[in-house]
Amino acid sequence: MGQKANPIGIRLGIIKGWDSNWYGGRHYAEKLVEDEQIRNYLMARLSKGSISKIIIERTLKLITVTINTSRPGIIIGKGGKEVDKLREELKKITKKEIQINIFEIKRPELDARLVAEGIARQIEGRIFYKRAIKNSISTSMRMGAEGIKIRIGGRVEGADIARSEIYKEGRTPLHTLRSDIDYAIAEAHTTYGRIGIKVWICRGEIYGKRDLSPNIGMMKEKKNLKFNKGEGGDSRGDSRGPRSGGGNRKGGPGPRRERNEA
């Protein structure tokens, strides 16, 4: 089967919820454009804040923006001054009342966007791409991921001919809809062009009916992380330790590598 479907989009309504929750009615297009403006502004304004995703919920007069980040201190600022500035800036863009919530990601190694952005920043800092990718794979597997796959494409290491390479460890079943697959794309802007990085992370399997409201799901995850005291468990939130991947066993094989020449 071809791998053209977005792993998050194919799971919407099954095990994953939407990042924008509101009823559009006749003004659907305006609200959609406004959501995009809010996300683009926050991503540019908080480029060093390690933002994973931004969830937007609307009522009649209020817009609630939930920012998922691994570095909440940067966004909050001293005494919450930065949050107040953000609220005023977003009010000018939307001309509506804004409420900002900040949710801390306890395990950024299991978040595909943060892993992809981390690799991209390392490549921009002239770190050898294989070293950056293998370090990311080993830390994600150590933190409890069932599997991880990373694809890098472009003029890697300044080569004249663009190519793509894939590194993987563990299992990432993209067509198993109960598998909790996180997916993200990042770009590294280098002197010899853009390098694209795609990351797939399998965080276990989800059985039964899941609450698709993202904020409720985050509160449950926060409680589970408190009970687990930072130990890696699977996506169902139980207190089991991290699952060991194939490359973590003593003497086991390292990450597999596939290379496609353009």
C-alpha positions in Angstrom: 0.0 0.0 0.0 1.1 3.5 -0.7 2.0 5.7 2.3 0.3 8.9 1.1 -2.2 9.4 3.9 -1.2 11.6 6.9 -1.0 9.3 9.9 -2.8 11.9 12.1 -5.6 12.8 9.6 -6.4 9.1 9.0 -7.0 8.6 12.8 -9.2 11.7 13.3 -12.4 10.7 15.0 -11.0 7.3 15.9 -8.2 7.8 18.4 -7.3 11.4 17.7 -9.2 14.7 18.2 -9.1 17.9 16.2 -6.8 20.8 16.9 -9.6 23.3 16.2 -12.9 22.7 18.0 -15.8 25.0 17.1 -18.9 25.3 14.9 -18.4 27.5 11.9 -21.9 28.1 10.5 -22.0 30.8 7.8 -18.6 32.3 9.0 -16.6 29.0 8.6 -14.1 30.4 6.2 -13.4 33.5 8.3 -12.8 31.4 11.4 -10.5 29.0 9.5 -8.4 31.9 8.2 -8.3 33.4 11.8 -7.1 30.1 13.2 -4.3 29.9 10.7 -3.3 33.5 11.5 -3.2 32.7 15.3 -1.1 29.6 14.7 1.4 31.3 12.3 1.8 34.3 14.6 2.4 32.2 17.7 4.9 29.9 15.9 6.9 32.9 14.7 6.6 34.9 18.0 7.5 31.9 20.2 10.0 30.2 17.9 12.3 29.4 20.8 9.5 28.1 23.0 9.5 24.5 21.7 5.8 24.5 20.8 4.4 21.1 19.8 0.8 22.1 18.8 -1.7 24.9 19.3 -5.4 23.9 20.1 -8.1 26.5 19.5 -11.6 26.3 20.9 -14.3 28.9 20.4 -17.5 30.0 22.1 -19.7 32.9 21.0 -17.4 35.7 22.3 -14.3 33.9 23.6 -11.3 32.1 21.9 -9.4 29.7 24.1 -5.9 29.0 22.9 -4.0 26.0 24.5 -0.3 25.9 23.8 1.5 22.6 24.2 5.2 23.3 25.0 8.1 21.6 26.6 9.5 24.9 27.9 6.6 26.7 29.6 8.8 29.1 31.5 9.8 30.9 28.3 6.2 31.5 27.3 4.9 32.5 30.7 7.8 34.8 31.6 8.4 36.5 35.0 5.1 36.7 36.8 3.1 35.9 33.7 4.1 39.1 31.9 4.7 37.3 28.6 1.3 35.7 28.6 -0.4 39.0 29.2 1.5 40.5 26.2 0.5 37.6 24.0 -3.1 38.0 25.0 -3.1 41.7 24.1 -1.3 41.0 20.8 -3.8 38.2 19.8 -6.7 40.6 20.8 -5.5 43.1 18.1 -5.3 40.3 15.5 -8.7 38.7 16.2 -10.6 41.7 17.8 -12.1 39.1 20.3 -11.6 38.1 23.9 -8.6 35.6 24.2 -7.9 33.1 26.9 -4.4 31.4 26.9 -3.7 28.1 28.5 -0.3 26.5 28.6 0.2 22.8 28.9 3.7 21.4 29.7 4.9 18.3 27.7 6.6 16.2 30.3 8.3 13.8 27.7 9.4 15.8 24.6 11.3 12.8 23.4 7.9 11.2 22.5 6.6 14.2 20.6 7.2 14.0 16.8 7.3 17.7 16.2 9.8 18.5 19.0 12.0 15.6 17.8 11.9 16.8 14.2 12.6 20.4 15.2 15.5 19.3 17.4 17.1 17.4 14.5 16.6 20.4 12.2 18.2 22.8 14.6 21.2 20.4 15.0 21.7 20.2 11.3 21.6 24.0 11.0 24.2 24.0 13.7 26.5 21.9 11.4 26.2 18.7 13.5 26.6 15.6 11.4 23.0 14.5 10.4 23.6 10.7 11.2 24.7 11.5 14.7 21.7 13.8 15.3 19.2 11.2 14.0 20.7 8.3 15.9 20.8 10.2 19.2 17.1 11.1 18.7 16.2 7.5 18.0 18.0 6.2 21.0 16.5 8.8 23.4 12.9 8.2 22.1 13.2 4.4 22.5 14.7 4.8 25.9 11.8 7.0 27.0 9.2 4.3 26.1 8.4 4.6 22.4 7.4 1.4 20.7 9.0 2.5 17.5 10.4 5.5 15.6 11.0 6.2 11.9 12.9 9.3 10.6 13.3 10.2 7.0 15.6 13.0 5.8 15.7 14.3 2.3 17.4 17.0 0.3 21.0 18.0 -0.4 22.2 16.1 2.6 25.7 17.2 3.7 25.8 19.5 0.7 25.7 16.7 -1.9 25.2 17.9 -5.5 22.4 15.3 -6.0 19.5 15.3 -3.6 18.7 12.1 -1.9 16.5 10.7 0.9 17.5 8.3 3.7 15.3 6.5 6.2 16.4 5.4 9.7 14.1 3.3 11.9 13.9 1.2 15.0 11.1 -0.7 16.6 7.6 -0.8 15.0 5.6 2.0 13.4 2.4 0.3 12.0 0.9 3.2 10.0 -2.2 1.3 8.9 -3.2 0.0 12.3 -5.7 2.6 13.3 -5.5 1.8 17.1 -1.8 2.5 17.0 -1.0 6.0 18.5 1.3 7.3 15.8 2.6 10.9 16.1 3.8 12.5 12.9 5.5 15.8 12.1 7.5 17.6 9.4 10.4 20.1 10.0 12.8 21.9 7.7 16.4 22.8 8.3 17.5 25.9 6.4 21.2 25.4 5.5 23.6 27.3 3.3 23.2 24.6 0.6 19.3 24.5 0.6 16.5 23.1 2.7 16.7 19.7 4.3 13.3 18.1 5.0 12.8 15.9 8.1 9.8 13.6 8.7 9.3 11.8 12.0 6.9 9.0 12.9 6.7 7.9 16.6 4.6 4.9 17.8 3.5 5.4 21.4 1.7 2.1 21.9 -1.9 1.0 21.1 -5.2 2.4 22.3 -8.1 0.0 23.0 -11.7 1.0 23.7 -13.4 4.3 23.2 -11.1 7.4 23.7 -12.3 10.9 24.6 -11.4 12.9 21.6 -11.5 16.3 23.3 -7.8 17.3 23.3 -7.8 19.3 26.5 -9.6 16.6 28.5 -7.1 14.1 27.1 -4.2 16.3 28.2 -5.6 16.6 31.8 -5.8 12.8 32.0 -2.3 12.4 30.6 -1.1 15.0 33.2 -2.6 12.9 36.0 -1.1 9.7 34.6 2.4 11.3 34.4 2.1 12.2 38.1 1.2 8.7 39.0 4.1 7.3 36.9 6.6 9.9 38.3 8.1 10.4 34.8 8.6 6.7 34.0 7.8 5.6 30.5 4.5 3.7 30.1 2.4 3.0 27.1 -0.4 5.2 25.7 -3.1 3.7 27.9 -1.5 5.5 30.9 -0.7 2.4 33.1 2.3 2.3 35.4 4.4 -0.2 33.4 7.9 0.7 32.6 9.3 1.7 29.2 9.0 -1.0 26.5 12.4 -2.0 25.1 12.9 -1.8 21.4 14.9 -4.2 19.3 18.0 -2.0 19.3 18.0 -1.5 23.1 18.7 -5.2 23.9 22.2 -6.1 24.7 24.0 -7.1 21.5 20.8 -6.3 19.5 20.9 -4.6 16.1 21.0 -0.9 15.8 18.6 1.3 13.8 18.0 0.0 10.3 18.9 2.3 7.4 17.4 2.5 4.0 18.8 4.7 1.3 17.1 5.9 -1.9 19.3 7.6 -4.4 17.5 10.3 -6.5 
